[in-house]
Amino acid sequence: LNRAGILLVEDEHSVAQFVAASLSAAGMAPRIAATAAAARQALQAAPAQLLIVDLGLPDEDGVELIASLRPQLQSPILVLSARSQEAQKIAALDAGADDYLTKPFGTGELLARVRAMLRRASLAPAPARTLRIGQLMFDRESHALEVRGSPVHLTPLEFRLFERLARSPGKVVTHRQLLADVWGQDQVDQLHYLRIYMGHLRAKVEADPAQPRYLLTELGVGYRLADE
Ligand code: CA
């Protein structure tokens, strides 16, 4: 069995040790880099299947590191951020990070996030024609959406919003990314569009729109489609 090689970029020794120990115990092979420069060297020495990047690094901003790595890097990036780094966290997602964890986090949360990201990465780049999540079924080619056995009719805009989230089930998509891709680059500040159309979409898809099962809110960040 191939152990997942994970590069952990974290300068805080206790956090690095905790994360590395959790990943090792779960059968993964973590390497630790304490600076952005060390991370670049480590990646040159050997590729990693997944990167975990702390945003507060001593030698370089974590967002800059992610933005500079992303064009050449296929591997998913999980960001570790402090509660005070909300804006940087969103910037990191827009720069190409795939998901985030807010400190402090537990082992269970860390491993669930890492496993989901590795699973998605191994499925890419050819997603199955039919997406099934719980009682939701989406046919990517015919654009048919069914929930709890009944067809759901979406307006073109609702469809574009749903389809954008369905491109990467389980992955958070920021408000900015959704607005840019669904409404256009010049509409990225129109957060109310997103709220209104997400409300419409939930009313059609969710059994209880107030407690969504599929269309999940990432408070202050964006939305994600559940992946199981
Ligand atoms: Ca740090």
Boltz pocket constraint, residues with backbone or C-beta under 6 A from the ligand:
constraints:
  - pocket:
      binder: B
      contacts: [[A, 10], [A, 11], [A, 12], [A, 54], [A, 55], [A, 56], [A, 57]]
      max_distance: 6.0
